[in-house]
Amino acid sequence: MRIFLSTVAVLFGTVLPVVPAASEDDIRSTVDRIVKPVMAEHQIPGFSVGILLAGQHHVFHYGVSSRETGSPVDGATLFEIGSLSKPFTGTLLARLQAENSISLSTQVKELLPELSQSPLGAASLLDLHTYVAGGLPLQFPAGVNEQNFLSFYKAFEPTGEIGTSRLYSNTSIGLSGYLAAKRAGAPFPSLLGKKVIQPLNLSDTFLSVPKDRLSSYAQGYTSADAPVRVNPGVFDDEAYGIKTTAADLLSFVEASVNPDRFKGPLKTALIAARSPVYQVHRMYQGLGWELYRAPARRADLLQGVDPDFVLKANKIDPPSLHVPAEMVATVSKTGSTAGFGAYALFQPERGTGIVILANRFWPNPARIETAHSILEKLDPGFFDD
């Protein structure tokens, strides 16, 4: 494979070579060698990989979008990306703040007076969006719906002081998106479309798949191989609702890598979404995105998806400590639904990124290992293992 060194970026005295793309054939060959065994090992029917290298997009497709129809995965195939929707929501909130439509410091009780006497009322939009609102659970209990969700939040008793511990939570980040849209005076889906999806020209990215695109919507499969697609739920749009193609998701990553291509509040939002808010262990929490100091370390990325880190409360460092104003970062996010598994990883300063989409649930560590295997071949300086 032909690799050439060019410009450099500097991280705390460390020089990071930026590596241009190899030939398209070399890239495809590398991806083929890695992806095909992964698909066999995890029994994944369909797979798409998008790679950003030296400003160029490379997208490759494998397998079928449905075992029942045998339709091949192609550039139009829509995948559920689960929690990879969260950086879209974070970008929206950051843009609304840049436009002075909302403030992330606003407390819940100002937006929902019904919670003025509840402990959760003292949490801010930023607390909710970064999972430090006192230990809200990952999912809503059975029986919570769009008519009675307020009762759930009224009854919630924090398990710790607000703003001190991180517990990954759809019920937390989902509420932040709902309340931001409420303050901005428009439904969340229309705001996301107008403020993020349309300005980034993501024409194949949807919360609700249009009828004329349903034939492109991949069938998902559980780890037990049952066919499944995501069910509607409270704040599903805000937390895990996006369906998109590999090319569109890669374009969203590129916008986050190179926000200078945009102007005004959108540029500000793309930068803010991948900026650190606080540190917990070796991870820095952004607005949906999760950050690590570059060059990336595989062990750090794997720790970030460990069940003890994701599903248990972890005390954060005070925001005034260990959070640099500017940081050369590796940016990461997994996303899952019952029948799909996705991953995105990029380093803005290198201009390198990867997205992986699959229509079967498969373990988060395997997604990270797959991205690692591909990028260590295509951009050897991306990782520091």
N, C-alpha and C positions, 0 to 999 in steps of 0.2 A: 504493500500500500504506500502511495506517495504522500508524504507529510512534509510540510514546509513551515518553518517558524517565521512569524512576522512580528507585529508589535507586542508590547508587554503592558501588563497592568501591575500595580504594586499593592500588596496587602501587608501592612505592618512590617515593611522591610523585605517581604518575600516577593520575588519576581515570578509572575505567572505568564508563561508564553501563550499567545493566542494562536491556535492552529487552524489554518484554512481547511476547507473540505478537500477530501480526496476525490477521485473521479466517481461519477454516479455508479459505475459498475463495481468499483471497489467497495463503496458504501453498501450497495445491495448485497454483495457477496458476504460482507461482514454480518449484516443484519440477518440474512438467511441462515447462516451457520449457527446463530445464537437463538433465533426465534423458533425455528422449526422443532428443535428438541424440547424447548420450553412448552410449546403447544402440545406436544405428545405427552410430556410428563404430567401436565395439568389438565389434559383432555379438553382443551379449549377449541371450540369449533371455528371461531373467527377472530382475527387479530389485525390491528392496524398500528403502524409505528410511524411517527413523524419526527424528523430530526432537523434541527436548525444548526447549520455549520457555516461559518464565514459568510453569513448573510443569505445563504441559500437554503431553500426548503427541499427536503427529500422525504417522500411519503411512500410507504410500502404496505401492501395488503396481503392477507393470507387467509385461506380457509373459506368458510361459508357463514353467511349471516343468519342462516336458519338450517338446522339439520333436517327439518321436515321438507323444506322446498329445495334445498341444495343451492340456493342463490349465493353466488360468490360475494365476498366482501370486496367493495370497490370504493372509489372516492366519494360516492354519495351515501354510503352506509352510515346510519346514525346509531351511536352508542349512548347508553346512559353513562354519565360520569359521576353520579353520586356526589360525594362531598367535594369533588373538584369544582362543584358549583359555588362553593364558599368564597373563593377568590373573586368570582364575578360579583357576588353580593358585596364583598369588601370594597371592590373598585367602585361600585355604585354608591355605597355610603361615603366613601372618600370624595367622590365627585359632588355629591349633594352638599357635603361640608364645604368643599372648595367654592361652591356657588352660593354659600350662605343660606341654603335651604334647611339645613339641620346643623346641629353641633353634637359631636360625639360625646361631649361632656354632659349633655342633657340627661337628667335623671328620669327613670321610668315613671315615677309618680307625676311628673309634669306632662307626660304623654298619655298616661292611663290613670286618671284620678281615682279609679276604682282600686288601685293598688297603693294609695297614699298612706294607708295604715298597715300595709304589709311590709315585712323586711325587704322584700325584693324592690320595693319602691325607691330605695336609696341607691340602687345600682344605676350606673350610667349606660348609655348605648355602647360605649367602648368596653365596659365591663362585660356586657352581654356578648358582644361580638368576639371578644378574646377569651371567653370561657372562664372568667373570674368573678361571676355573679353569685358566688356562695355555694356552688355545688349542684346546680341544676342537672338533672339526669340526662343521659344520652338521648333517650327516646321518651315520648309521652306514654303514660300508663294506658292500658286498654280502657276504652270508653271515653277518652278525651277527644273532642271534635271541635269544629269551627264555631259551634254554638256555645260550648261550655268551657273553653280553654281558660277563660279568666278565673274560673273557680280553682283550676289547677294551680295557677300562679298565686292566687290569694292564699291558698293553703300551704304553699311552699315554705318550709323552714330551712334557712341556710345551715349547712353543716360546718361552715367556717366563716370567718370574717370576709366580707365582700372585698375583692381586690387583692387577696393574699394567696389564693391557691387556684391552679388551673385544673379543670375537669372538662374534657372534650364533650361537647353537648350540642345536639341539634335543637333542643328546646331553648337553649340560650341564644345561639346565633340566629335561629329562626325568628325569635322575638325581636332581635335587633333590626332585622330587615323589615319586619312588619311595622314596627314603630317608626322607623325612618321614613317609610313610604307614607304612613299616616301623617307624620309631621309635614312631609313634602306635599301632601294633598292629592296623591294619585295612587292607583293600584300598583303594587310592586311589579307585576309583570310588564305593565306599560312603561314604568320608569326604567326597568332593566333594559328593555328594548330600545327606548329612546336615548338613554344616557350611556349605555355600554355596548350593546350588541350591534346596533345600527351604525354608530360612529366608527366602530372597528371593522365594519364591512363583513360581519360574520353572518353570511346569508344562509348558512346551514346549521344554525344554532337556535334551539327552541326550548321553551318550557313546555308548551303543548305542541306536539307534532301535527302539522297541517294534514288534512285528509289526502292531499296530493303527494305527500311524502311518506305516507304510512308504509308503502311497499319497500321503502328504503330503511325502515326502522328495524334494526336487528332484533332477533329473538334472543332473549337472555336465558341462561341456564344456571341453576343453583349448583352448589358443590356436589349435590346428589343427582345432578343431571335432570332435574325437573324444569320444564320450560316456565319462565316467569318474566313479568315486567313489573316495574315499580308501581305500587299502588298509591292513589292520592292520599295525602295526609295533612295534618295541620302544619303549616309553614313548610311544606315540601318544596315549593318554588324557591323559597329563601335559602334553604339548607342543602338540598340535594336533587333539584328538579331538572337540571339541564340535560338535553340530548344533543349531541353534536357529532361532527365528523373529525377525523384525525387532522385534516387540513385546517379546519376552522380552529380547533383547539391549539394547533401549532401557531396559528396566526395570533391567537390571544397571548400565547407565551411570547411570541416575538414582540408584540406590543409592550409587554411587561419588561422584556429585555431592552428594548430601544424606544422608550417613551418620547424621546426628543422628536420623533416623527410627527407628534401631535402637539396641539397648542392648548393653552389655557387650562381650564378645570380638568379636562380629560388627562392631559399630561400629568398634572398634579396628582390626580387620583391613581394613575398607574404606578407612580413612584411611591405614594403613600401606602398603597396596598402591600407592597413588598418591603416596607420599612419596619424595623423592629419596634415593638411596643414594650416588651419586657423579656427577660431571660428566665428559662426554667431548664435546669440541667445544661445541656449543650445546645439547646434549641432556643431560638428567638421567635416569639410569636408576632406575626404580622396580621393584616386584615384578611384572614382566610389563608394566605400563604404562610408557610413555615420556613424559617431561615436558619442557616448554619454558616459559620465563618468559612470562607473559601481559602484554599482549595478544599473540595469536599472530602469528607472521610466516610467511608462506607459504614463503619461502626456507629457513627453519629446518626446517620440516616436510619439505620436499623433500630437504634434505640428510640428514635422518634415514633416508631410504629409498634413498639413493644406494648403488650396489653397492660403491663404495670404502669406504663407512662400514659397510655391513652385512656384507660378505663378506671384509673384511680386518681384521686386528687394529689397533685404535686405542688408543693410550696414554691412560689415564684420568688425570684430576687426582686427587691424593691426597684421600681422603675428608674429611680435615680442612680442605680448602680449597674455597671456592666452593660449598659445599652448605649453604644456609640452613636453620635449624631449621624455619622456616615459609616457604612460598613460594607466591605467587599464580601458579598454573600453568595452562598449556594441556596437556591430557592426550591422548595419541594412541596408536593401535596399528593396524597393518595385520594382515591374516591371509589366508593363501592355502593352498589345496590345488591339485592339478593341474587341477581343474575348477571351482573357486570362487574368488572374490576379495571380501574384506570389509574394512571400515574403520570405526573409531570415533574420534570426536574430541569433547572437551568441555572446558568451563571451569567448575569448581565454583562459583567466586565469582559468575559471571554466571547460573548455572542454565541454561546453554545447552549442548546436545549434539546430535550426529547419528550415526546408524549407517547404513551402506550395505552391502547384501548383493546379490551377483550370482552366477548359476550358470554363469559362464564365467570362466576366468582372464583378467584384464586387468591392465595395469601399475599398480604402486603409485602413481607420480606422477599418473596419471589419476584415481585415487580421491581423492587429496588435492585436486587441482584441482576435482573435482566437489563435494566438501564445501565448499571455499573459495567456489565460485560460488554455492552455495545459502545459506551462512551470511552471506556479505557482503551479501546482499539482506535476509535476515530479521533479522540482528543486526549492523548495520554496525560496532559497536565491538568485535566479537569479534577482528578482525584489525587489525594495524598494519603495513601494507605500504608 
